[in-house]
Amino acid sequence: MAGGGQAAMGFCFCPACGMMLQIQPATGGNRLRFFCPTCPYVFPVKNKEVEPIFSGDDAMKFAPKTPPVRTSPFLFLEPLG
């Protein structure tokens, strides 16, 4: 866990016993949370308001377009040196 009670990117460890925390998905009225499989430690994950990047029916019309990527079904690797 990072300081300030927020989960860090990557692995999170129990501050009580040091075991790697597992994720319990949100189900029913329960929120998403990290929990320790060996002790009673639980860390609830706070929900954040996320604004959509594009909203409305015509929003994707104005989204930036990128050229299509041409890929080959074959990949040849040559040894260096």
N, C-alpha and C positions, 0 to 999 in steps of 0.2 A: 504494500500500500504506500502511496505517496503521502507526503505530509498534508495536513489539513483535511483528512478524512476522505480524500478522493482516490479512486482506483487509478493506478498507473497503467500505461500501455504495457502489454506483455503479461508476465506471470504475477500473481498476487499471493502473498504468503500470510498465514495466520500469525498475528502478533503474540498469541498465547503459547502455541506449540511449534510453530515454524513449518507446518505442513502446507502444501500448495492448496489454495482455496479452489473450490469447484463452483460452477455457476448453476443456480437453480432458476429455471425460466419462470416468467410470470404466468400464473395459472389462476383462473377464477378471480378472487379478490386479492390474491397475493401479488406482491411486486417482485420484479427481478432482483436477485440478491446473490452475493457470494456467501458460501458457507464452508466451514471446516469439516472434513469427513471424520475427524477423530475427537474433536471437542465441541462444545456448544457455541463457538464463536460464529456470529452471523453479521454480515455487512450489507444492509439494503442499498440498492442502487437508486439514486434520485433520478426522476424523469426530467428531461429538459424539453422546453418548448422549441420545436424546430420549424422554421419557416420554410415553405417550399421554395425551391430555386425558380421554378417556372410554375405559374398558376394561370388558370383560365384556359379556354378552348383553343385560342390561337397562339398560346405561348411558345409551343414548339416550332412554329413557323419562323420565329425570330431567333431561335437558338443558333449559336455558331455551328457551322458545318465543317467537318474535316474531310479531306479527300479519302476515298477508300484505299485500304492497304492491300497490295497485291502480295499474296503469299504463294509459295511453291509447295506442292505436296511432298517434295523431296528436300532433304537437308543434308548437305555434304560438309563434313568437317575435315580439314587438312591439318596434319601435325605441323607444329611450328618448329623451325630449325632444320 
